[in-house]
Amino acid sequence: AAEGWIHLFNRQDLFGWTAIGDAEWKVENGVLSCEKGSGGWLASTSPFQNFELEVTFRVKANTMASIAFRAGLEGHFTENGS
C-alpha cells in the first residue's frame, strides 16, 4: 500500500470478498482454498478500474477453475464461459 498498490487478498481472511454460490471458502496459513461445494466463486466487494493481477493457484485433476474479470454477479457460469 505504501507504493500505491492495494492487495486484494490479505492472506488472513476473506475481507473484501463476497462468496457467491454453495462453495465454502477458508484461509489458512495465508492460503485461500475452497473446502467444499461445486458451484461457487468469490467476488470483490469493491470495483476496480486499472489493475495488475499476479496469482498462483493449484487445482486437483479434472477440476474446473477460472478467473473472470469485470464479470457481473448475475447469471450462470458454464464450462465454455457463457
CNS distance restraints for C-alpha pairs under 8 A (distance, minus, plus):
assign (resid   1 and name CA) (resid   5 and name CA) 4.67 0.50 0.50
assign (resid   1 and name CA) (resid   6 and name CA) 5.33 0.50 0.50
assign (resid   1 and name CA) (resid   7 and name CA) 7.31 0.50 0.50
assign (resid   8 and name CA) (resid  16 and name CA) 7.14 0.50 0.50
assign (resid   9 and name CA) (resid  13 and name CA) 7.93 0.50 0.50
assign (resid   9 and name CA) (resid  14 and name CA) 7.35 0.50 0.50
assign (resid   9 and name CA) (resid  15 and name CA) 7.65 0.50 0.50
assign (resid   9 and name CA) (resid  16 and name CA) 7.72 0.50 0.50
assign (resid  10 and name CA) (resid  14 and name CA) 7.82 0.50 0.50
assign (resid  10 and name CA) (resid  15 and name CA) 7.50 0.50 0.50
assign (resid  11 and name CA) (resid  27 and name CA) 6.90 0.50 0.50
assign (resid  11 and name CA) (resid  29 and name CA) 7.59 0.50 0.50
assign (resid  11 and name CA) (resid  30 and name CA) 4.20 0.50 0.50
assign (resid  11 and name CA) (resid  31 and name CA) 6.41 0.50 0.50
assign (resid  11 and name CA) (resid  32 and name CA) 7.37 0.50 0.50
assign (resid  12 and name CA) (resid  27 and name CA) 6.18 0.50 0.50
assign (resid  12 and name CA) (resid  28 and name CA) 7.30 0.50 0.50
assign (resid  12 and name CA) (resid  29 and name CA) 7.70 0.50 0.50
assign (resid  12 and name CA) (resid  30 and name CA) 5.89 0.50 0.50
assign (resid  13 and name CA) (resid  26 and name CA) 7.41 0.50 0.50
assign (resid  13 and name CA) (resid  27 and name CA) 5.59 0.50 0.50
assign (resid  14 and name CA) (resid  18 and name CA) 7.66 0.50 0.50
assign (resid  14 and name CA) (resid  26 and name CA) 7.73 0.50 0.50
assign (resid  14 and name CA) (resid  27 and name CA) 7.34 0.50 0.50
assign (resid  16 and name CA) (resid  44 and name CA) 5.89 0.50 0.50
assign (resid  16 and name CA) (resid  45 and name CA) 5.25 0.50 0.50
assign (resid  16 and name CA) (resid  46 and name CA) 7.12 0.50 0.50
assign (resid  17 and name CA) (resid  42 and name CA) 6.13 0.50 0.50
assign (resid  17 and name CA) (resid  43 and name CA) 5.50 0.50 0.50
assign (resid  17 and name CA) (resid  44 and name CA) 4.58 0.50 0.50
assign (resid  17 and name CA) (resid  45 and name CA) 5.30 0.50 0.50
assign (resid  18 and name CA) (resid  42 and name CA) 5.57 0.50 0.50
assign (resid  18 and name CA) (resid  43 and name CA) 5.21 0.50 0.50
assign (resid  18 and name CA) (resid  44 and name CA) 6.31 0.50 0.50
assign (resid  18 and name CA) (resid  45 and name CA) 6.27 0.50 0.50
assign (resid  19 and name CA) (resid  23 and name CA) 7.56 0.50 0.50
assign (resid  19 and name CA) (resid  24 and name CA) 7.91 0.50 0.50
assign (resid  19 and name CA) (resid  25 and name CA) 7.68 0.50 0.50
assign (resid  19 and name CA) (resid  40 and name CA) 7.11 0.50 0.50
assign (resid  19 and name CA) (resid  41 and name CA) 6.00 0.50 0.50
assign (resid  19 and name CA) (resid  42 and name CA) 4.68 0.50 0.50
assign (resid  19 and name CA) (resid  43 and name CA) 6.50 0.50 0.50
assign (resid  20 and name CA) (resid  40 and name CA) 5.33 0.50 0.50
assign (resid  20 and name CA) (resid  41 and name CA) 5.34 0.50 0.50
assign (resid  20 and name CA) (resid  42 and name CA) 5.97 0.50 0.50
assign (resid  20 and name CA) (resid  43 and name CA) 7.18 0.50 0.50
assign (resid  21 and name CA) (resid  39 and name CA) 5.56 0.50 0.50
assign (resid  21 and name CA) (resid  40 and name CA) 4.13 0.50 0.50
assign (resid  21 and name CA) (resid  41 and name CA) 6.64 0.50 0.50
assign (resid  22 and name CA) (resid  37 and name CA) 5.36 0.50 0.50
assign (resid  22 and name CA) (resid  38 and name CA) 6.79 0.50 0.50
assign (resid  22 and name CA) (resid  39 and name CA) 5.62 0.50 0.50
assign (resid  22 and name CA) (resid  40 and name CA) 5.42 0.50 0.50
assign (resid  23 and name CA) (resid  34 and name CA) 6.46 0.50 0.50
assign (resid  23 and name CA) (resid  35 and name CA) 7.31 0.50 0.50
assign (resid  23 and name CA) (resid  36 and name CA) 5.61 0.50 0.50
assign (resid  23 and name CA) (resid  37 and name CA) 3.98 0.50 0.50
assign (resid  23 and name CA) (resid  38 and name CA) 6.05 0.50 0.50
assign (resid  23 and name CA) (resid  39 and name CA) 5.98 0.50 0.50
assign (resid  23 and name CA) (resid  40 and name CA) 4.69 0.50 0.50
assign (resid  23 and name CA) (resid  41 and name CA) 7.03 0.50 0.50
assign (resid  24 and name CA) (resid  34 and name CA) 5.65 0.50 0.50
assign (resid  24 and name CA) (resid  35 and name CA) 5.49 0.50 0.50
assign (resid  24 and name CA) (resid  36 and name CA) 5.44 0.50 0.50
assign (resid  24 and name CA) (resid  37 and name CA) 6.22 0.50 0.50
assign (resid  25 and name CA) (resid  32 and name CA) 7.10 0.50 0.50
assign (resid  25 and name CA) (resid  33 and name CA) 5.67 0.50 0.50
assign (resid  25 and name CA) (resid  34 and name CA) 4.42 0.50 0.50
assign (resid  25 and name CA) (resid  35 and name CA) 5.77 0.50 0.50
assign (resid  25 and name CA) (resid  36 and name CA) 7.67 0.50 0.50
assign (resid  26 and name CA) (resid  32 and name CA) 5.81 0.50 0.50
assign (resid  26 and name CA) (resid  33 and name CA) 5.53 0.50 0.50
assign (resid  26 and name CA) (resid  34 and name CA) 6.42 0.50 0.50
assign (resid  26 and name CA) (resid  35 and name CA) 6.86 0.50 0.50
assign (resid  27 and name CA) (resid  31 and name CA) 5.35 0.50 0.50
assign (resid  27 and name CA) (resid  32 and name CA) 4.48 0.50 0.50
assign (resid  27 and name CA) (resid  33 and name CA) 6.37 0.50 0.50
assign (resid  28 and name CA) (resid  32 and name CA) 6.72 0.50 0.50
assign (resid  43 and name CA) (resid  73 and name CA) 7.70 0.50 0.50
assign (resid  59 and name CA) (resid  63 and name CA) 6.27 0.50 0.50
assign (resid  59 and name CA) (resid  65 and name CA) 7.24 0.50 0.50
assign (resid  64 and name CA) (resid  79 and name CA) 7.52 0.50 0.50
assign (resid  76 and name CA) (resid  82 and name CA) 7.53 0.50 0.50
assign (resid  77 and name CA) (resid  81 and name CA) 5.95 0.50 0.50
assign (resid  77 and name CA) (resid  82 and name CA) 5.87 0.50 0.50
assign (resid  78 and name CA) (resid  82 and name CA) 5.71 0.50 0.50
